[in-house]
Amino acid sequence: MLIKHEFEVRAGAKYLFDLTQDYTLRSAWDTLTSEAYLINATQAAVGAQARCIGVNGLSMDIEYVSYKPNEVAAVKMVDGPYIFDQFAGGWHFKALSDEITRVRFSYNITARPRWLSWVLTPILCLKFKRETEKRIVALTAYAERHFVAVPVAVG
């Protein structure tokens, strides 16, 4: 089941992209994650894997399947809590100006066990949608508090 959130943040696209993909800063703004770190790489890139440990104690290992700095980061679950049969997510960043970015989070989630997925997936998605809305508020607040626009030299 697909979940989408689209919103604008008063911060630059590069700043937002870097903030969301920097695992040393993740717990500073991410309400879903208590700890996150790269497993097999020193920086995010296609093929890099990361472990995200939720505030509920559950962990998920993800792998980057797409990575275009300042634009797109997409991941898929390679190992996670039993309730998730499949999980994939994408973050898209579109600069509307040097100081405003449109961000789109999209998640595709399927629950386990498969024979109950038709009932469990909508419930899991509703919970995840609510938690993601809190995450967006926290990301926006953190980014807008910390973003410093670089003045353009007039010549």
N, C-alpha and C positions, 0 to 999 in steps of 0.2 A: 504494500500500500504506500502510495507516494504522499509525502508531507512537504509542503513548500511554505517558505516565509520570505517575503521581500520587504526591505526597509531601507531607509536612507540614514547615513551617519555623517555628521559634520567632522569629517577627517579624510585625509587623502587615501587613495586606493593602495598605494605602496605601503603606507603605514598600517592600514587595516590588514592587508594580506600578511605582512611580516608579523604583526601582533597575533593573528589567529594561528599562524603556523610555527610560532616560537614556543617550544615546549617548556622552556624555562619560565615563561610568563603565563602559561595556561591557567594555573590555579589562581592567579591574581584577578582574573575576570570571569572565568568559566564556572558557572553555578552547578554544572553537571559533573565536573571533574575535580577530584581532590589531588590527583597526581597524574602527570603524563610525561612520557619520555620516549625518545627514539630507541629502538632495539638494535637495529643492524646498520645504523648510519649516524653521521654527525650532523646532517641537515636533511630536511625534507626534500624528497625528489621521487620520481617514479621508481617504484620498487622498494623504497624505504618503508620500514615497518615501525609502528609506534604502539606503545601500550598506554591505554587510558584507564585509570582507576576511578570509578565513580564515587560520589559522596556516599552512596549506598554500599560501598565496598566491593561491588561487582567490577570485573575488569574485562576489557575488550582489546584485542590486538587487531590493528588495522594495517592495510597496505595501501600506499599511494598508487593509484592507477592513472592519474593525470595530474600534472603539475606545471602550470604556466605562471611564473611569478607575476604578482600584481593583478592577476586575472582569475585563475581557476586552480582549485585544489580539490581533487576527488579521491575518495578512499572506499575500500571495501573491507568488510570484516573477514579476518582469517581465523580468528578464534574468539569466542565470547561466551557470555552467559547462555545457559541452556535455552532460555525463553526465546532467543533470537535464532531463527533458522537462517535468515539472510539479513544483512544490514549493509547499506551503501549510502554514502553521503557526498554531496558536492557543495562547495562554496564558490560563488561567482561574484566578482567585484567589478563594477563598472564606474569609472570616474565620470562624474557629471561636471566637475570642476576640480581645481587643485585642492579644494577643501570640502567637497561633498562627494560621497560615494554611495551608489546603490549596491546593496548586498543582497544576494539571494542564497538562502540555505535550502537545499532540497535533500530529503532523506527517503530512501526506499527500504521499508521494513516488512519482514514476514516472520510470524511467530511459529514456535514449535509447541507441541508436536504437530506435525503436518495434518493429521486427521482432525485436529481442533483449530487449525489455523484460521478457518473462516470465522470463528468466534473470537479467538484470542488476538488476532492481528488488529482489528479495529480498537480493542481495549488498550493494547500496547501502544498503538499509534496515538490515541487520545492522551494517554499519560505522557508520552514522549513529546507531543505537540505542546502541552502545557509547560513541561520543563524547558523546552526550547524557547518558548516565549519569555520565560524568566532569564534564560541565557542571553537572549537578544537585548533585553533591557540592561543587563549587566555589562555586556560587551559595548553597547552604545555609550553608556555612562562612563565606563573606563576609558574608552577611546576618546571621547569628547573632552574628558578631563586632562588627558595626557598628550593629545596631539598638538604639535606646534607647527604651524604653517611656516614654510621657508619663504621669506620675502623675495620677491622677484626684483632684481636690479633694474632700475630704469636708467636708460643710458643716453 
